[in-house]
């Protein structure tokens, strides 16, 4: 099985997205920004949501993508293209590396720019707190508070932790516990595993 077939078989997830066509730069900009702000990813254009290969005209799609990457993302997002032939149809593989200049924002409408991160197979709008967490520290990582250190300490002796376990450990509400875990994932301290029945987190 080649890489393209493997990607399609695994379906959409936190690093893979399918698009049948790209017609609106403002919509694809959200996906580009979410990948750049998180762990990077691949967009397969010419593939339907259910994994069926429909094929596209790559030049047409590249034009809209480049417009989105350059003018609907701030700062602009770097993308690489590969054209892949499958069943006599062309698929455009768009590679979005994880960015070194986070956070990126997507233009939602005139004078309205918003941050997005990739969670499972969705581009999720970020809060101001998450946008701040995305910013690279100039010299060293920011000092963590006791709630953040609690989960890292726990994971040094245990292989994994769930949201419920962390809520109990740190005596936090579900919302606060989840926001803390997301911040640690985006910051590179933790890794989210969402393929199981219950999501869990491990040290990166």
C-alpha positions in Angstrom: 0.0 0.0 0.0 1.5 3.4 -1.0 1.5 6.4 1.3 -1.5 8.1 -0.4 -3.7 5.0 0.0 -2.6 4.7 3.6 -3.5 8.3 4.4 -6.9 7.9 2.8 -7.6 4.7 4.6 -6.8 6.2 8.0 -9.3 9.0 7.3 -9.3 12.6 8.5 -7.5 13.2 11.8 -5.4 15.8 13.6 -2.8 15.8 10.8 -4.8 14.9 7.7 -7.7 16.7 6.0 -9.7 15.8 2.8 -11.1 18.4 0.4 -13.0 17.7 -2.8 -12.3 21.2 -4.1 -10.9 24.5 -2.8 -13.1 27.4 -3.9 -13.1 29.8 -1.0 -9.7 31.1 0.2 -11.1 32.3 3.5 -12.3 28.7 4.4 -9.1 26.8 3.5 -7.1 29.5 5.4 -8.6 28.2 8.6 -7.3 24.7 7.9 -3.9 26.0 6.9 -3.6 28.1 10.1 -4.8 25.2 12.3 -2.1 22.9 11.0 0.6 25.6 11.1 -0.4 26.4 14.7 -0.4 22.7 15.9 1.7 19.8 14.6 1.6 20.5 10.9 -0.5 18.4 8.5 -1.4 17.3 5.0 -4.5 18.4 3.0 -5.5 16.0 0.2 -7.4 17.9 -2.5 -9.5 15.8 -4.9 -10.6 13.4 -2.1 -14.2 13.5 -0.8 -14.9 13.4 3.0 -15.7 9.6 2.7 -12.3 8.9 1.1 -13.5 8.6 -2.5 -11.0 10.0 -5.1 -12.7 12.6 -7.3 -9.6 14.3 -8.8 -9.0 17.9 -9.6 -7.1 20.4 -11.9 -4.1 21.0 -9.7 -3.2 24.5 -11.2 -6.7 25.9 -10.4 -6.4 24.6 -6.8 -2.9 25.9 -6.3 -4.0 29.4 -7.3 -6.7 29.5 -4.6 -4.4 27.9 -2.0 -1.6 30.3 -2.6 -4.0 33.2 -2.3 -5.3 31.8 1.0 -1.7 31.1 2.4 -0.4 34.6 1.4 -3.3 36.9 1.9 -5.8 35.2 4.2 -3.2 34.0 6.8 -1.3 36.3 9.1 1.6 35.8 9.1 1.5 34.0 5.8 1.7 30.2 6.0 4.3 28.2 4.1 2.9 25.3 2.0 4.4 22.7 -0.3 2.7 20.9 -3.1 2.9 17.4 -4.6 0.8 16.1 -7.4 -0.2 12.4 -7.1 -1.8 10.3 -9.7 -4.3 7.7 -8.5 -6.9 5.8 -10.6 -6.0 8.1 -13.6 -7.1 11.1 -11.4 -4.9 13.8 -10.0 -4.8 14.6 -6.3 -3.0 17.6 -4.9 -1.1 16.9 -1.7 -0.7 20.1 0.3 2.0 19.8 3.0 1.7 22.4 5.8 4.7 22.2 8.2 4.4 23.1 11.9 5.2 26.8 12.0 8.2 28.4 13.9 6.4 31.8 14.0 3.1 30.9 15.8 0.4 32.0 16.3 -1.1 32.4 12.8 -4.5 34.0 12.3 -7.0 33.4 9.5 -9.1 36.2 7.9 -12.7 35.4 8.7 -14.1 38.6 7.3 -12.8 42.2 6.8 -10.7 43.3 9.8 -11.6 40.1 11.7 -8.6 37.7 12.1 -8.9 34.6 14.3 -6.6 31.9 15.5 -7.3 28.2 14.9 -5.7 24.9 16.1 -6.3 21.4 15.0 -8.2 19.1 17.4 -9.0 15.6 16.0 -10.4 16.3 12.5 -11.6 19.9 13.1 -10.1 23.4 12.9 -11.1 24.8 16.3 -11.0 28.6 17.0 -8.6 29.4 19.8 -9.1 31.6 22.9 -6.8 34.5 23.7 -5.1 32.3 26.3 -4.2 29.7 23.7 -3.0 32.3 21.2 -0.6 33.5 23.9 0.5 30.0 24.6 1.3 29.5 20.9 3.9 32.4 20.9 7.4 31.1 21.1 9.4 32.0 24.2 12.4 34.1 23.3 15.0 32.2 25.4 13.4 29.4 27.5 10.0 27.9 28.2 7.7 30.0 30.5 7.5 28.9 34.1 4.6 26.6 34.7 2.1 27.0 37.5 1.5 24.3 40.1 -1.5 22.8 38.2 0.6 22.4 35.1 3.6 21.0 37.0 1.2 18.5 38.8 0.3 16.8 35.5 3.9 16.7 34.4 5.0 15.2 37.7 2.2 12.6 37.5 3.3 11.6 34.0 6.9 11.1 35.1 5.7 8.1 37.2 2.6 7.1 35.2 2.4 6.4 31.4 -0.8 8.4 30.8 -3.5 10.6 32.2 -7.1 11.3 31.2 -9.1 14.5 31.6 -11.1 13.0 34.5 -7.9 11.8 36.3 -6.4 15.3 35.9 -9.5 17.0 37.2 -9.3 14.9 40.3 -5.5 15.2 40.7 -5.5 19.0 40.4 -9.0 19.6 41.9 -10.0 21.6 38.8 -13.3 22.1 36.9 -13.6 20.2 33.6 -13.3 23.5 31.6 -10.2 24.7 33.5 -8.5 21.2 33.4 -9.2 20.9 29.6 -7.8 24.3 28.9 -4.7 23.5 30.9 -4.1 20.3 29.0 -4.7 21.9 25.6 -2.2 24.6 26.5 0.4 22.0 27.5 -0.2 20.1 24.2 0.2 23.3 22.1 3.2 24.2 24.1 4.9 20.9 23.3 4.9 19.4 26.9 2.1 16.8 26.3 0.8 14.8 23.5 -2.9 14.1 23.0 -4.0 10.5 22.0 -7.5 10.5 20.7 -7.8 7.2 18.9 -9.0 5.3 22.0 -12.5 5.3 23.5 -11.3 7.8 26.1 -8.8 10.5 25.1 -5.6 10.5 27.2 -2.4 12.5 27.4 1.3 11.4 27.6 4.6 13.4 27.9 5.8 14.6 24.5 
